[in-house]
Amino acid sequence: MVFSNNDREALIRYDTPEYHVLRPGDYVVCAVTFERIALTDLKYWSVARQEAYKDAAASLEAERRSLKAS
């Protein structure tokens, strides 16, 4: 998805199995890659860490980092 200068980052509360928009916006930022994720493309997130991920690989990397930190 292409983003314009008018796009805003959304504030999201991640839940299971859906998320709730607390502040409207067009995208969130991946916690691992720092890439923008359009809300229409958002499929991966962590309820426990309240983070979004661009894909399954980023989600797995976040889980690995979390386990190392424990």
C-alpha positions in Angstrom: 0.0 0.0 0.0 1.2 3.5 -0.8 1.1 6.1 2.0 0.7 9.8 1.5 2.0 12.6 3.7 -1.5 12.9 5.2 -1.5 9.4 6.6 -1.5 9.1 10.3 -0.3 6.3 12.6 -3.3 4.6 14.4 -3.2 3.8 18.1 -4.5 0.3 18.5 -5.3 -2.0 21.5 -4.6 -5.5 20.3 -6.9 -8.2 21.5 -8.0 -11.7 20.6 -9.2 -12.3 17.9 -9.4 -8.6 16.8 -8.0 -5.2 17.6 -9.6 -2.0 18.7 -8.8 1.4 17.2 -8.2 3.9 20.0 -7.0 6.7 17.7 -8.0 6.5 14.0 -5.2 6.3 11.5 -4.1 4.6 8.4 -1.2 2.4 9.6 0.7 1.0 12.5 4.5 0.3 12.7 6.0 -3.2 12.8 7.8 -3.6 16.2 10.6 -5.6 14.5 11.2 -4.1 11.1 9.8 -0.6 11.8 7.9 -0.7 8.5 4.5 0.8 8.1 1.6 -1.7 8.0 -1.7 -0.5 6.5 -4.6 -1.4 8.9 -6.2 -3.2 6.0 -3.1 -5.5 5.8 -2.7 -6.0 9.6 -2.8 -9.7 10.4 -0.1 -10.3 13.0 0.2 -8.9 16.5 0.9 -9.7 20.1 -1.8 -9.2 22.7 0.8 -9.7 25.5 3.3 -7.2 24.1 0.7 -4.9 22.4 2.8 -4.9 19.2 2.1 -5.2 15.5 4.2 -7.3 13.0 4.3 -7.0 9.2 4.3 -10.8 8.7 4.7 -14.2 10.4 8.5 -14.0 10.2 8.6 -10.7 12.2 6.2 -12.2 14.7 8.5 -15.2 15.2 11.5 -12.9 15.6 9.7 -10.9 18.3 8.8 -14.1 20.1 12.5 -15.2 20.0 13.6 -11.9 21.3 11.1 -12.0 24.1 12.2 -15.5 25.1 15.9 -14.4 25.2 15.0 -11.4 27.4 13.2 -13.7 30.0 
